[in-house]
Amino acid sequence: MFAGLIPHTLAYLVLLMYIIVLNQEFREHILESEEYVCSVFTGRLGNRMFQYAALYGIAKKTTKQLSVIKDLELEKYFMLPAEKDVFSKRTCQRFTYIKEKGFAKFDQDLLNLRPGKNYKILNYLQSWKYFGDYFEDIREEFKFTAGIEANATQKIKEIRASSNKQTVVGIHIRRGDITSSANSKLGYQTTPVDYIHKAMHFMTTKYQDIVFVVCSDDKDYARKATTLRNSTVVYMQGSEIEDFAILAHSDHVITTTGTFGWWAGFLSRGTVIYYVLPYRLGSTLGEEFSHDDFFLKDWIGLK
C-alpha cells in the first residue's frame, strides 16, 4: 500500500527543494541590491566582447551594478577585474527585458534606464558608444590571462626575430560563415582582394620595416589574398584565441568583416584599417548598420 506512494513522495520532495533553491537564489541577489544590469551572452568571441563592454558602460552610466551569468566563456581568456555579481541565467531572465532597436547602431534608450529596477539587456550591442567613456577600463577588462599573454608575447618576439622586421602588422581575414547563403541573404559580404592589397600598401607607405602576420579561418584564400610584391608575410596556424591574441599584440591591424578583427584592432592601440562596406547596401543588415556607431573615429576606412 505504502510502497506505491514512495515515488510520488520523492518526486514531490525534489520539486519542493527545487522551488526553494530557486527562490533562495533569487532573493539572495535581490537583497544585496535592486540595481542590476545583466545580459544573456550570445554569439562568438567578438560578439560576447561587445556585449560585456556595452554592459559595463551601461552599468557605469546608469549607476547600476554590473552582473554576468555563471560560466561566462570570456573568463577563460580575459582577466575581467571589474567588480561584478554572478547570476545564473535563470535569475537574469527574471529581470525587466529591454532590447536594442537596431543592429550595430547605438540606442540611447539603453542609457535611460529607470532607477529601482533590474534590467536584462539584449542583443548584440555592437557600438563603441555604449562604453566610449571607458576605453581604458575596457582594455583592462580584456587583458589576457597569464598563459595566453605569455604565448602571444613570445610568438610576436619570434616573428620579429625570424623575419628581421620590427613593425608587426596583423591582418585578420574572415570568410567562413560569412560566405554561407543565409548570411549572404542577410547582407554580409566578404572583403575583396583589392581592399586587402590597398590596406597593405597603405601600411607600407606609413611605416617601415614591416612584417605582416595573417590570421584567417580560410588559410588558402588568405595566402592568395595577401601576396604583395616585396612584402614579408607570416601565416599563423593557431587556435581562435591564439590568433586573436597575436593580432591584439600587433603594432597595427588590418581588419575585414566582423567583430573579431574589430576587437583585435581596439586592443592593439595602433593604426587600424577597416573595410567601409561590411554589409551590402540595401540589404537587411546594410539598412540597420550605422558606420559612425560601429567604427572608431580615428580608424581609417578603405574600400
N, C-alpha and C positions, 0 to 999 in steps of 0.2 A: 504493500500500500504506500509506504513512505518512500520506497526506492524510486518510484516514478516522479516524485516531487523534487528529488535532489538536482537533476539537470536544470529544471526551471528555477530553483532557488539560486543555484550557482550563476546562472545567466543574469538573474535579477541583481545579484550582488555585484557582478562585474560591471553591469550597466550603471548601477548606483555609484560605484567607485569612479567610473569614467566621468560621470557628471560632476562629482565632487572635485576631481582633479582639474577639470576644465574651468569650473567656477573659481577655484582657488587660484589657478594660474592667471586668470584674467584679473581678479581682484588684487592680487599681489602687485601687478604692474600699475593698475589704475590708482591704487592707494599712494604710490610714490609720486605720481604727477598725472594731471589730466591734460597735459600739453605736449602731445607726441605727434610726430610725422613719421610714417613708415611707407614702405613700398614692397610689393612682391616682385622681386627681381626676375627679369626675363631676358632672353636673347643670349648672345655670345659675349665674349670678354669686353669688347668696346662698348656694347650696349649697356652692360652692367656697370661699367665705369661711369658712363654718363648718368645713369640712374642714381648711383651713390653720390656723385659730385653734386648733382642737382638737389638731391635730398639734403645734403649737407648745407648748401647755400640757402635753401628754403627754410630749413630749421633755424639758421642764424638770422635770416631776415624777419622771420615771424616770431622769434623768441620762443620757439618750441624745442622740444628735446628730440635729437636725432635718435632714431631706432632702426635696427636692421633685423632681418629674420635669422633664425638659427641656421648653422651650417652654411653661411654665406661663402660662395665659391671664391670671392675676391680675397678672403683671408688666407688662402693658400699661397697667394702671390705677393700681397702687399702688407705693409705694417699696419695701416688703418689705426693710427694712435688716438683719434678723437674720442672724447667721452661719449658713450652711446649706450642705449639699452638694447638688449637682445630679446626679441619676441619669437614665439612660434608663428608660423604663417597663419594659423587659425586666429590668433589674437589680433594680428594686423588686419585680417579680413573683417573684424568686427567694427573697425573704425569708419568714420564718415568717408564715403567714397568721393573722390574728385579726380577728374581725368582732363589732361591737356586737350586743347581744342584742335590742334593741328599736328603735323609731323615735321620734326626739325624746325620748329617755329616757336619762339618764346611766347609764353602765355602769362600775362601779367596777373591774371586771377589767382594763379598758384602762389603768389606772394601776398595775397589779400585774404588770408585765412582768418576766420573768426576766432577770437580768444575763447578759452574754456572748452575747446573741442579737440578731439584727436582725429587725425586725417590719414587716410590711405591714399597715396598719390600715384597715379599712373599716367602715361605709359612709358615711352622711351626717353622722354625728357632731353632730347638731343639739341640743347642750346647752351652755349657758354654763359649766356646772360643770367642763368639761374645762380651761377657761382662766380660771376665776374669780379666781385669784390674780394674774393678769397682764393685767388690763383695760387699764392704761396702755400696756403693751408692745404689745398688740394694736392699740390706736389708733395707735401709732407705725407699726406694720406697714402699716396701711391708710390712711396719709396718701397723698393723691392725687399722681400725677405732675404735673410743673410746669404743663403745658398744661391739664389737666383742672381743677387747683386754681385757676388764674388765671381760667378761663372761668366757673367756678361763683361765685367771689368777685365777679366783675364782674356776673353776672346777678342775684345777690342785691342788690347795690348798686343796680342799675337798677330792680328790683322795689320796693325801699323808696322810691326817688325818684319813680317813676311813680304809685305808689299813695298816696304821702304817709303811709305807715304804717311803724312801726319794728319791730314784732314779727312775724316771719315764722314761720308755722305750716305745715309741709309736710304734705300728705295723699297717701298712696300708696293707690291703689285698684287691686287686682289682680283681673282676671277671666280673659280669655284662655283658657289651657289649663285653668284651674280649672273652667270650665263644660263641659268635654268629658265624654262619657258614661263613659269609662274612669276619669277622676279622680273623678267623682261616685260611681261604684261603690266606689272605694276609701274614700271618706268625706270628700273635700274639699268645702267649701261656701263660697260667696261670702258676703260680709257684707251684711246688709240695709241699706237706706237709712236706716232708723230709727237704727241704730247710728252711722252717719256723722254724722247730724244731732245726736245726743246728744254725740258727741265734739267736734264743732264748738262746740256750745253750752257744753260744759264749758270749753273753751279760752277762750271769750269771757267767762266768769264769773271765770276765774282770771287772765287777762291783759288788758291794754288795748292799743288801737292796733294791731289785728291785720290782717294780710293773709294769706289762705290761698293756698298755692301747691299746685296739684293736678297730680300725675303719675300717669298711668294707661295701661294697654295697651288700654283701651276708652274713648276720649275722649268719645264721645257719651253713654255711660252716666254717666261721671264728671260731665259737665255737669249732667245731671238730678239726680244724687245729692247734689250739693254746693250746690244752690240753697237758701240760707238767708237769711231776711229781714235786711236791714241789714248783710249781710256783704260784704266786699271779697274777690273771688276771682280768681286769675290761673291760667290753664291753660297748662302747659308743652307744647312741641311737639318736644322734643329727642330724641336717641338714648337708649338704655337707660342708658349710663354718664353722660350729661349729666343726665338726670333723677335718677339716683341721687346724683350729686354735689350737686345743688340741694337734695334732701331732707336729705342729710347736713350741709349748711351752714345748714339752717334752725334757728331757735331752739328749736322744739319740733316733734314729729312725731306724726301720727295714722296708725296702720298698719291694714291689713285682714288679708288672709291671705298667708302665705308668708314666706320668709326675706329677700327683697329689702327690705321695709319694716322688718324686724327690725334689719338692719344699719344702715339709714339712721338709725333711732332711736338705736341704740347709739352711732354716731359723732357724732350731734348733741349729746349730753350733756345735752339738755334734758328737759322733761316728755314722756313717751311714753305714748300711749293705745293699747290693743290690744283686739281683739275676743276675748272669752273662749271662743268656740266655733268655732275654725278648722276643726274636724273634727266630723262628725256623730256624735252619741252612738250607741254600739252598732255603729259601722262598724269596718272593719279598722284604719284609722288612729286612730280615736277610742279604740279599746281599748288601743292601744300608747302613745298620746301622754301625756306627763307635763307637766302645766301648770307645776309648780314647777321642773322641769328645763329648760324652754324659755324662759319669760318671766322677766325680771329682777324681783327682789322689790320695787323701788321704782317699777315701772311701774304704770299704772292700767288695770285691766280693766273694760270695759263690754260690755253686750250689748243 
